[in-house]
Amino acid sequence: MGGWGNMMGSWGYGGYGSGGYGMMGIGMLIFWIGIILLGIYLFRRNASHIQSGGLGQYSGMDILRERYARGEIDSAEYQSRKQDLEK
């Protein structure tokens, strides 16, 4: 009855240190490694998008038209920049 028995919370065989708990620990480790790798992948993907300008498929003319439509530039500046872009 004493020693390395089967009492709840005891050390050794049949206690908390054996059985399914070991597999649960490995499963949680794999889960967290997967979460970290996913985070690294998403961070790198987002960083490469930012480095490429983050403008997507917009051309210079699209941006110029949008700025003119919002009133950020006047007609003279629009025409001047349009000629520069068409060169």
C-alpha distance (Angstrom), angle and dihedral (degrees) to the residues before:
residue distance angle dihedral
M1 . . .
G2 3.75 . .
G3 3.77 130.4 .
W4 3.79 120.1 34.2
G5 3.78 93.3 1.2
N6 3.76 134.4 153.4
M7 3.77 96.0 -98.1
M8 3.78 116.2 136.8
G9 3.79 111.0 -92.9
S10 3.78 94.6 14.4
W11 3.78 124.6 136.0
G12 3.76 123.3 -110.1
Y13 3.76 130.4 28.9
G14 3.80 115.5 8.1
G15 3.82 95.0 15.7
Y16 3.76 130.9 104.6
G17 3.79 92.7 -73.9
S18 3.79 96.2 71.5
G19 3.74 141.5 43.0
G20 3.80 125.4 41.3
Y21 3.78 95.4 -15.2
G22 3.80 91.9 78.8
M23 3.80 91.9 55.6
M24 3.79 90.9 47.0
G25 3.81 89.2 55.3
I26 3.80 91.7 51.3
G27 3.81 90.3 46.6
M28 3.80 91.5 52.1
L29 3.80 90.5 48.1
I30 3.80 91.0 52.4
F31 3.82 89.9 46.2
W32 3.82 93.4 53.3
I33 3.80 93.0 44.4
G34 3.82 87.6 53.1
I35 3.82 91.3 50.2
I36 3.81 91.2 49.7
L37 3.81 92.6 48.2
L38 3.81 90.7 48.6
G39 3.80 89.7 51.1
I40 3.80 91.7 50.6
Y41 3.82 90.9 48.7
L42 3.81 93.0 50.0
F43 3.82 92.3 45.4
R44 3.81 92.9 51.4
R45 3.80 92.0 45.0
N46 3.80 91.0 51.2
A47 3.82 92.6 44.5
S48 3.81 92.2 53.1
H49 3.81 89.4 50.5
I50 3.81 90.7 52.5
Q51 3.82 92.2 47.6
S52 3.80 91.0 53.0
G53 3.78 89.2 59.1
G54 3.76 98.3 -94.4
L55 3.79 89.4 -118.1
G56 3.76 96.5 118.8
Q57 3.80 113.8 -157.0
Y58 3.83 97.4 -21.2
S59 3.79 115.7 129.0
G60 3.78 125.5 -148.2
M61 3.80 89.9 -102.2
D62 3.81 91.4 53.5
I63 3.79 91.0 52.9
L64 3.81 91.7 45.4
R65 3.81 91.6 51.2
E66 3.78 90.9 48.2
R67 3.80 92.9 50.6
Y68 3.81 90.4 48.6
A69 3.82 91.4 48.4
R70 3.82 90.8 51.7
G71 3.80 91.0 50.4
E72 3.79 95.2 -115.8
I73 3.82 91.5 128.3
D74 3.80 131.6 28.8
S75 3.81 128.4 -124.3
A76 3.82 95.2 -94.8
E77 3.81 92.8 52.9
Y78 3.81 90.6 44.2
Q79 3.83 91.7 53.8
S80 3.81 92.3 45.6
R81 3.79 94.2 50.2
K82 3.79 91.6 42.4
Q83 3.81 90.0 57.3
D84 3.81 90.3 48.5
L85 3.81 91.4 52.1
E86 3.80 93.9 47.4
K87 3.81 92.8 56.9
